[in-house]
């Protein structure tokens, strides 16, 4: 898993969503930023709203 996270950071992927058993049961995703900051688990709908807000702010 660490190798995949490192590869995503090198590729400058803005968000990495990690979905394990707990997240799957809760309907959530664990979010990490490219900078390495871990935002923790959040409901998928909240992440989508956050991402759309950032997209709208840039447009």
PDB file with SEQRES, HELIX, SHEET and CRYST1 records, atoms N, CA, C and O in Angstrom:
SEQRES   1 A   59  UNK UNK UNK UNK UNK UNK UNK UNK UNK UNK UNK UNK UNK          
SEQRES   2 A   59  UNK UNK UNK UNK UNK UNK UNK UNK UNK UNK UNK UNK UNK          
SEQRES   3 A   59  UNK UNK UNK UNK UNK UNK UNK UNK UNK UNK UNK UNK UNK          
SEQRES   4 A   59  UNK UNK UNK UNK UNK UNK UNK UNK UNK UNK UNK UNK UNK          
SEQRES   5 A   59  UNK UNK UNK UNK UNK UNK UNK                                  
HELIX    1 AA1 UNK A    2  UNK A   10  1                                   9    
HELIX    2 AA2 UNK A   21  UNK A   26  1                                   6    
HELIX    3 AA3 UNK A   44  UNK A   58  1                                  15    
SHEET    1 AA1 3 UNK A  15  UNK A  18  0                                        
SHEET    2 AA1 3 UNK A  28  UNK A  33 -1                                        
SHEET    3 AA1 3 UNK A  38  UNK A  43 -1                                        
CRYST1    1.000    1.000    1.000  90.00  90.00  90.00 P 1           1          
ATOM      1  N   UNK A   1       0.829  -1.188   0.000  1.00  0.00           N  
ATOM      2  CA  UNK A   1       0.000   0.000   0.000  1.00  0.00           C  
ATOM      3  C   UNK A   1       0.875   1.254   0.000  1.00  0.00           C  
ATOM      4  O   UNK A   1       0.569   2.219  -0.699  1.00  0.00           O  
ATOM      5  N   UNK A   2       1.943   1.248   0.765  1.00  0.00           N  
ATOM      6  CA  UNK A   2       2.806   2.431   0.840  1.00  0.00           C  
ATOM      7  C   UNK A   2       3.414   2.767  -0.512  1.00  0.00           C  
ATOM      8  O   UNK A   2       3.568   3.941  -0.846  1.00  0.00           O  
ATOM      9  N   UNK A   3       3.760   1.749  -1.293  1.00  0.00           N  
ATOM     10  CA  UNK A   3       4.329   1.983  -2.615  1.00  0.00           C  
ATOM     11  C   UNK A   3       3.312   2.663  -3.528  1.00  0.00           C  
ATOM     12  O   UNK A   3       3.674   3.536  -4.317  1.00  0.00           O  
ATOM     13  N   UNK A   4       2.047   2.271  -3.428  1.00  0.00           N  
ATOM     14  CA  UNK A   4       1.006   2.878  -4.254  1.00  0.00           C  
ATOM     15  C   UNK A   4       0.796   4.336  -3.869  1.00  0.00           C  
ATOM     16  O   UNK A   4       0.605   5.191  -4.733  1.00  0.00           O  
ATOM     17  N   UNK A   5       0.832   4.613  -2.583  1.00  0.00           N  
ATOM     18  CA  UNK A   5       0.670   5.995  -2.116  1.00  0.00           C  
ATOM     19  C   UNK A   5       1.838   6.849  -2.592  1.00  0.00           C  
ATOM     20  O   UNK A   5       1.642   7.967  -3.068  1.00  0.00           O  
ATOM     21  N   UNK A   6       3.050   6.324  -2.464  1.00  0.00           N  
ATOM     22  CA  UNK A   6       4.244   7.054  -2.916  1.00  0.00           C  
ATOM     23  C   UNK A   6       4.186   7.311  -4.420  1.00  0.00           C  
ATOM     24  O   UNK A   6       4.504   8.412  -4.871  1.00  0.00           O  
ATOM     25  N   UNK A   7       3.784   6.310  -5.197  1.00  0.00           N  
ATOM     26  CA  UNK A   7       3.675   6.465  -6.651  1.00  0.00           C  
ATOM     27  C   UNK A   7       2.669   7.560  -7.005  1.00  0.00           C  
ATOM     28  O   UNK A   7       2.914   8.366  -7.902  1.00  0.00           O  
ATOM     29  N   UNK A   8       1.551   7.585  -6.305  1.00  0.00           N  
ATOM     30  CA  UNK A   8       0.538   8.615  -6.555  1.00  0.00           C  
ATOM     31  C   UNK A   8       1.085  10.003  -6.221  1.00  0.00           C  
ATOM     32  O   UNK A   8       0.786  10.964  -6.930  1.00  0.00           O  
ATOM     33  N   UNK A   9       1.880  10.126  -5.156  1.00  0.00           N  
ATOM     34  CA  UNK A   9       2.473  11.415  -4.800  1.00  0.00           C  
ATOM     35  C   UNK A   9       3.442  11.864  -5.880  1.00  0.00           C  
ATOM     36  O   UNK A   9       3.462  13.042  -6.237  1.00  0.00           O  
ATOM     37  N   UNK A  10       4.243  10.950  -6.405  1.00  0.00           N  
ATOM     38  CA  UNK A  10       5.202  11.296  -7.450  1.00  0.00           C  
ATOM     39  C   UNK A  10       4.503  11.683  -8.746  1.00  0.00           C  
ATOM     40  O   UNK A  10       5.008  12.512  -9.503  1.00  0.00           O  
ATOM     41  N   UNK A  11       3.346  11.087  -9.001  1.00  0.00           N  
ATOM     42  CA  UNK A  11       2.572  11.412 -10.198  1.00  0.00           C  
ATOM     43  C   UNK A  11       1.743  12.678 -10.007  1.00  0.00           C  
ATOM     44  O   UNK A  11       1.050  13.119 -10.923  1.00  0.00           O  
ATOM     45  N   UNK A  12       1.819  13.251  -8.827  1.00  0.00           N  
ATOM     46  CA  UNK A  12       1.106  14.489  -8.469  1.00  0.00           C  
ATOM     47  C   UNK A  12      -0.412  14.346  -8.562  1.00  0.00           C  
ATOM     48  O   UNK A  12      -1.115  15.248  -9.016  1.00  0.00           O  
ATOM     49  N   UNK A  13      -0.889  13.192  -8.120  1.00  0.00           N  
ATOM     50  CA  UNK A  13      -2.328  12.965  -8.033  1.00  0.00           C  
ATOM     51  C   UNK A  13      -2.832  13.801  -6.870  1.00  0.00           C  
ATOM     52  O   UNK A  13      -2.330  13.648  -5.756  1.00  0.00           O  
ATOM     53  N   UNK A  14      -3.818  14.691  -7.084  1.00  0.00           N  
ATOM     54  CA  UNK A  14      -4.239  15.597  -6.014  1.00  0.00           C  
ATOM     55  C   UNK A  14      -4.877  14.907  -4.811  1.00  0.00           C  
ATOM     56  O   UNK A  14      -4.651  15.322  -3.674  1.00  0.00           O  
ATOM     57  N   UNK A  15      -5.658  13.877  -5.037  1.00  0.00           N  
ATOM     58  CA  UNK A  15      -6.323  13.162  -3.950  1.00  0.00           C  
ATOM     59  C   UNK A  15      -6.090  11.666  -4.102  1.00  0.00           C  
ATOM     60  O   UNK A  15      -6.089  11.130  -5.210  1.00  0.00           O  
ATOM     61  N   UNK A  16      -5.894  11.013  -2.983  1.00  0.00           N  
ATOM     62  CA  UNK A  16      -5.828   9.557  -2.958  1.00  0.00           C  
ATOM     63  C   UNK A  16      -6.950   9.101  -2.035  1.00  0.00           C  
ATOM     64  O   UNK A  16      -7.037   9.536  -0.887  1.00  0.00           O  
ATOM     65  N   UNK A  17      -7.792   8.234  -2.537  1.00  0.00           N  
ATOM     66  CA  UNK A  17      -8.899   7.716  -1.751  1.00  0.00           C  
ATOM     67  C   UNK A  17      -8.586   6.275  -1.396  1.00  0.00           C  
ATOM     68  O   UNK A  17      -8.409   5.432  -2.276  1.00  0.00           O  
ATOM     69  N   UNK A  18      -8.519   6.001  -0.116  1.00  0.00           N  
ATOM     70  CA  UNK A  18      -8.224   4.669   0.371  1.00  0.00           C  
ATOM     71  C   UNK A  18      -9.516   4.088   0.941  1.00  0.00           C  
ATOM     72  O   UNK A  18     -10.155   4.685   1.807  1.00  0.00           O  
ATOM     73  N   UNK A  19      -9.882   2.918   0.438  1.00  0.00           N  
ATOM     74  CA  UNK A  19     -11.131   2.292   0.880  1.00  0.00           C  
ATOM     75  C   UNK A  19     -10.807   0.906   1.412  1.00  0.00           C  
ATOM     76  O   UNK A  19     -10.460  -0.002   0.657  1.00  0.00           O  
ATOM     77  N   UNK A  20     -10.924   0.761   2.701  1.00  0.00           N  
ATOM     78  CA  UNK A  20     -10.723  -0.536   3.355  1.00  0.00           C  
ATOM     79  C   UNK A  20     -12.064  -1.083   3.795  1.00  0.00           C  
ATOM     80  O   UNK A  20     -13.116  -0.566   3.419  1.00  0.00           O  
ATOM     81  N   UNK A  21     -12.017  -2.125   4.588  1.00  0.00           N  
ATOM     82  CA  UNK A  21     -13.244  -2.762   5.057  1.00  0.00           C  
ATOM     83  C   UNK A  21     -14.116  -1.836   5.872  1.00  0.00           C  
ATOM     84  O   UNK A  21     -15.332  -1.807   5.684  1.00  0.00           O  
ATOM     85  N   UNK A  22     -13.510  -1.065   6.788  1.00  0.00           N  
ATOM     86  CA  UNK A  22     -14.287  -0.145   7.634  1.00  0.00           C  
ATOM     87  C   UNK A  22     -14.962   0.935   6.799  1.00  0.00           C  
ATOM     88  O   UNK A  22     -16.134   1.251   7.002  1.00  0.00           O  
ATOM     89  N   UNK A  23     -14.203   1.500   5.851  1.00  0.00           N  
ATOM     90  CA  UNK A  23     -14.763   2.560   5.010  1.00  0.00           C  
ATOM     91  C   UNK A  23     -15.884   2.018   4.135  1.00  0.00           C  
ATOM     92  O   UNK A  23     -16.906   2.677   3.943  1.00  0.00           O  
ATOM     93  N   UNK A  24     -15.689   0.828   3.613  1.00  0.00           N  
ATOM     94  CA  UNK A  24     -16.710   0.237   2.754  1.00  0.00           C  
ATOM     95  C   UNK A  24     -18.018   0.029   3.518  1.00  0.00           C  
ATOM     96  O   UNK A  24     -19.093   0.330   2.999  1.00  0.00           O  
ATOM     97  N   UNK A  25     -17.933  -0.478   4.729  1.00  0.00           N  
ATOM     98  CA  UNK A  25     -19.132  -0.687   5.539  1.00  0.00           C  
ATOM     99  C   UNK A  25     -19.821   0.626   5.882  1.00  0.00           C  
ATOM    100  O   UNK A  25     -21.049   0.690   5.948  1.00  0.00           O  
ATOM    101  N   UNK A  26     -19.026   1.681   6.101  1.00  0.00           N  
ATOM    102  CA  UNK A  26     -19.580   2.974   6.493  1.00  0.00           C  
ATOM    103  C   UNK A  26     -19.971   3.835   5.298  1.00  0.00           C  
ATOM    104  O   UNK A  26     -20.578   4.890   5.482  1.00  0.00           O  
ATOM    105  N   UNK A  27     -19.640   3.415   4.082  1.00  0.00           N  
ATOM    106  CA  UNK A  27     -19.920   4.234   2.904  1.00  0.00           C  
ATOM    107  C   UNK A  27     -19.047   5.471   2.880  1.00  0.00           C  
ATOM    108  O   UNK A  27     -19.477   6.541   2.448  1.00  0.00           O  
ATOM    109  N   UNK A  28     -17.819   5.317   3.347  1.00  0.00           N  
ATOM    110  CA  UNK A  28     -16.901   6.450   3.462  1.00  0.00           C  
ATOM    111  C   UNK A  28     -15.619   6.167   2.682  1.00  0.00           C  
ATOM    112  O   UNK A  28     -15.407   5.058   2.192  1.00  0.00           O  
ATOM    113  N   UNK A  29     -14.779   7.179   2.579  1.00  0.00           N  
ATOM    114  CA  UNK A  29     -13.458   7.054   1.968  1.00  0.00           C  
ATOM    115  C   UNK A  29     -12.450   7.743   2.869  1.00  0.00           C  
ATOM    116  O   UNK A  29     -12.753   8.771   3.476  1.00  0.00           O  
ATOM    117  N   UNK A  30     -11.253   7.181   2.958  1.00  0.00           N  
ATOM    118  CA  UNK A  30     -10.163   7.828   3.679  1.00  0.00           C  
ATOM    119  C   UNK A  30      -9.411   8.667   2.654  1.00  0.00           C  
ATOM    120  O   UNK A  30      -8.966   8.147   1.631  1.00  0.00           O  
ATOM    121  N   UNK A  31      -9.269   9.955   2.924  1.00  0.00           N  
ATOM    122  CA  UNK A  31      -8.718  10.893   1.949  1.00  0.00           C  
ATOM    123  C   UNK A  31      -7.324  11.337   2.362  1.00  0.00           C  
ATOM    124  O   UNK A  31      -7.086  11.715   3.509  1.00  0.00           O  
ATOM    125  N   UNK A  32      -6.408  11.284   1.399  1.00  0.00           N  
ATOM    126  CA  UNK A  32      -5.059  11.814   1.582  1.00  0.00           C  
ATOM    127  C   UNK A  32      -4.792  12.813   0.475  1.00  0.00           C  
ATOM    128  O   UNK A  32      -5.209  12.618  -0.666  1.00  0.00           O  
ATOM    129  N   UNK A  33      -4.099  13.877   0.817  1.00  0.00           N  
ATOM    130  CA  UNK A  33      -3.719  14.869  -0.167  1.00  0.00           C  
ATOM    131  C   UNK A  33      -2.340  14.561  -0.719  1.00  0.00           C  
ATOM    132  O   UNK A  33      -1.577  13.805  -0.119  1.00  0.00           O  
ATOM    133  N   UNK A  34      -2.023  15.147  -1.861  1.00  0.00           N  
ATOM    134  CA  UNK A  34      -0.718  14.949  -2.473  1.00  0.00           C  
ATOM    135  C   UNK A  34       0.399  15.370  -1.543  1.00  0.00           C  
ATOM    136  O   UNK A  34       1.481  14.785  -1.574  1.00  0.00           O  
ATOM    137  N   UNK A  35       0.160  16.366  -0.722  1.00  0.00           N  
ATOM    138  CA  UNK A  35       1.165  16.874   0.204  1.00  0.00           C  
ATOM    139  C   UNK A  35       1.482  15.881   1.314  1.00  0.00           C  
ATOM    140  O   UNK A  35       2.440  16.071   2.063  1.00  0.00           O  
ATOM    141  N   UNK A  36       0.680  14.818   1.425  1.00  0.00           N  
ATOM    142  CA  UNK A  36       0.888  13.825   2.460  1.00  0.00           C  
ATOM    143  C   UNK A  36      -0.058  13.998   3.633  1.00  0.00           C  
ATOM    144  O   UNK A  36      -0.101  13.157   4.531  1.00  0.00           O  
ATOM    145  N   UNK A  37      -0.812  15.078   3.630  1.00  0.00           N  
ATOM    146  CA  UNK A  37      -1.769  15.324   4.710  1.00  0.00           C  
ATOM    147  C   UNK A  37      -2.895  14.307   4.640  1.00  0.00           C  
ATOM    148  O   UNK A  37      -3.440  14.047   3.567  1.00  0.00           O  
ATOM    149  N   UNK A  38      -3.239  13.739   5.772  1.00  0.00           N  
ATOM    150  CA  UNK A  38      -4.301  12.746   5.861  1.00  0.00           C  
ATOM    151  C   UNK A  38      -5.546  13.422   6.418  1.00  0.00           C  
ATOM    152  O   UNK A  38      -5.553  13.863   7.567  1.00  0.00           O  
ATOM    153  N   UNK A  39      -6.598  13.504   5.608  1.00  0.00           N  
ATOM    154  CA  UNK A  39      -7.843  14.135   6.050  1.00  0.00           C  
ATOM    155  C   UNK A  39      -8.726  13.164   6.812  1.00  0.00           C  
ATOM    156  O   UNK A  39      -9.741  13.567   7.382  1.00  0.00           O  
ATOM    157  N   UNK A  40      -8.360  11.907   6.832  1.00  0.00           N  
ATOM    158  CA  UNK A  40      -9.140  10.902   7.547  1.00  0.00           C  
ATOM    159  C   UNK A  40     -10.336  10.445   6.739  1.00  0.00           C  
ATOM    160  O   UNK A  40     -10.496  10.800   5.571  1.00  0.00           O  
ATOM    161  N   UNK A  41     -11.168   9.654   7.383  1.00  0.00           N  
ATOM    162  CA  UNK A  41     -12.344   9.107   6.714  1.00  0.00           C  
ATOM    163  C   UNK A  41     -13.475  10.129   6.710  1.00  0.00           C  
ATOM    164  O   UNK A  41     -13.709  10.833   7.693  1.00  0.00           O  
ATOM    165  N   UNK A  42     -14.160  10.189   5.589  1.00  0.00           N  
ATOM    166  CA  UNK A  42     -15.334  11.061   5.465  1.00  0.00           C  
ATOM    167  C   UNK A  42     -16.326  10.381   4.536  1.00  0.00           C  
ATOM    168  O   UNK A  42     -15.939   9.588   3.677  1.00  0.00           O  
ATOM    169  N   UNK A  43     -17.592  10.688   4.708  1.00  0.00           N  
ATOM    170  CA  UNK A  43     -18.597  10.111   3.809  1.00  0.00           C  
ATOM    171  C   UNK A  43     -18.289  10.494   2.358  1.00  0.00           C  
ATOM    172  O   UNK A  43     -17.803  11.592   2.085  1.00  0.00           O  
ATOM    173  N   UNK A  44     -18.571   9.594   1.454  1.00  0.00           N  
ATOM    174  CA  UNK A  44     -18.287   9.829   0.044  1.00  0.00           C  
ATOM    175  C   UNK A  44     -18.969  11.093  -0.465  1.00  0.00           C  
ATOM    176  O   UNK A  44     -18.373  11.847  -1.235  1.00  0.00           O  
ATOM    177  N   UNK A  45     -20.194  11.333  -0.052  1.00  0.00           N  
ATOM    178  CA  UNK A  45     -20.924  12.529  -0.496  1.00  0.00           C  
ATOM    179  C   UNK A  45     -20.215  13.803  -0.048  1.00  0.00           C  
ATOM    180  O   UNK A  45     -20.199  14.790  -0.784  1.00  0.00           O  
ATOM    181  N   UNK A  46     -19.628  13.797   1.149  1.00  0.00           N  
ATOM    182  CA  UNK A  46     -18.888  14.966   1.632  1.00  0.00           C  
ATOM    183  C   UNK A  46     -17.641  15.206   0.800  1.00  0.00           C  
ATOM    184  O   UNK A  46     -17.310  16.351   0.492  1.00  0.00           O  
ATOM    185  N   UNK A  47     -16.944  14.134   0.434  1.00  0.00           N  
ATOM    186  CA  UNK A  47     -15.755  14.294  -0.404  1.00  0.00           C  
ATOM    187  C   UNK A  47     -16.130  14.850  -1.767  1.00  0.00           C  
ATOM    188  O   UNK A  47     -15.459  15.743  -2.283  1.00  0.00           O  
ATOM    189  N   UNK A  48     -17.198  14.326  -2.351  1.00  0.00           N  
ATOM    190  CA  UNK A  48     -17.634  14.805  -3.666  1.00  0.00           C  
ATOM    191  C   UNK A  48     -17.984  16.280  -3.592  1.00  0.00           C  
ATOM    192  O   UNK A  48     -17.620  17.039  -4.490  1.00  0.00           O  
ATOM    193  N   UNK A  49     -18.680  16.707  -2.548  1.00  0.00           N  
ATOM    194  CA  UNK A  49     -19.038  18.119  -2.383  1.00  0.00           C  
ATOM    195  C   UNK A  49     -17.781  18.975  -2.240  1.00  0.00           C  
ATOM    196  O   UNK A  49     -17.701  20.064  -2.807  1.00  0.00           O  
ATOM    197  N   UNK A  50     -16.808  18.484  -1.488  1.00  0.00           N  
ATOM    198  CA  UNK A  50     -15.550  19.228  -1.306  1.00  0.00           C  
ATOM    199  C   UNK A  50     -14.820  19.382  -2.641  1.00  0.00           C  
ATOM    200  O   UNK A  50     -14.360  20.472  -2.981  1.00  0.00           O  
ATOM    201  N   UNK A  51     -14.718  18.288  -3.393  1.00  0.00           N  
ATOM    202  CA  UNK A  51     -14.022  18.325  -4.682  1.00  0.00           C  
ATOM    203  C   UNK A  51     -14.739  19.254  -5.663  1.00  0.00           C  
ATOM    204  O   UNK A  51     -14.093  20.029  -6.368  1.00  0.00           O  
ATOM    205  N   UNK A  52     -16.061  19.179  -5.710  1.00  0.00           N  
ATOM    206  CA  UNK A  52     -16.812  20.067  -6.613  1.00  0.00           C  
ATOM    207  C   UNK A  52     -16.648  21.525  -6.212  1.00  0.00           C  
ATOM    208  O   UNK A  52     -16.564  22.400  -7.074  1.00  0.00           O  
ATOM    209  N   UNK A  53     -16.602  21.790  -4.922  1.00  0.00           N  
ATOM    210  CA  UNK A  53     -16.382  23.160  -4.454  1.00  0.00           C  
ATOM    211  C   UNK A  53     -15.039  23.698  -4.911  1.00  0.00           C  
ATOM    212  O   UNK A  53     -14.942  24.849  -5.336  1.00  0.00           O  
ATOM    213  N   UNK A  54     -14.007  22.878  -4.828  1.00  0.00           N  
ATOM    214  CA  UNK A  54     -12.680  23.298  -5.290  1.00  0.00           C  
ATOM    215  C   UNK A  54     -12.650  23.495  -6.800  1.00  0.00           C  
ATOM    216  O   UNK A  54     -12.009  24.422  -7.295  1.00  0.00           O  
ATOM    217  N   UNK A  55     -13.342  22.627  -7.533  1.00  0.00           N  
ATOM    218  CA  UNK A  55     -13.402  22.770  -9.001  1.00  0.00           C  
ATOM    219  C   UNK A  55     -14.115  24.054  -9.361  1.00  0.00           C  
ATOM    220  O   UNK A  55     -13.652  24.794 -10.229  1.00  0.00           O  
ATOM    221  N   UNK A  56     -15.234  24.336  -8.713  1.00  0.00           N  
ATOM    222  CA  UNK A  56     -15.992  25.559  -9.001  1.00  0.00           C  
ATOM    223  C   UNK A  56     -15.191  26.797  -8.645  1.00  0.00           C  
ATOM    224  O   UNK A  56     -15.307  27.818  -9.323  1.00  0.00           O  
ATOM    225  N   UNK A  57     -14.379  26.732  -7.593  1.00  0.00           N  
ATOM    226  CA  UNK A  57     -13.578  27.878  -7.183  1.00  0.00           C  
ATOM    227  C   UNK A  57     -12.499  28.185  -8.210  1.00  0.00           C  
ATOM    228  O   UNK A  57     -12.114  29.344  -8.368  1.00  0.00           O  
ATOM    229  N   UNK A  58     -12.012  27.183  -8.901  1.00  0.00           N  
ATOM    230  CA  UNK A  58     -10.961  27.381  -9.897  1.00  0.00           C  
ATOM    231  C   UNK A  58     -11.522  27.843 -11.236  1.00  0.00           C  
ATOM    232  O   UNK A  58     -10.805  28.461 -12.022  1.00  0.00           O  
ATOM    233  N   UNK A  59     -12.771  27.558 -11.502  1.00  0.00           N  
ATOM    234  CA  UNK A  59     -13.369  27.882 -12.808  1.00  0.00           C  
ATOM    235  C   UNK A  59     -13.781  29.313 -12.920  1.00  0.00           C  
ATOM    236  O   UNK A  59     -14.296  29.728 -13.958  1.00  0.00           O  
TER     237      UNK A  59                                                      
END                                                                             
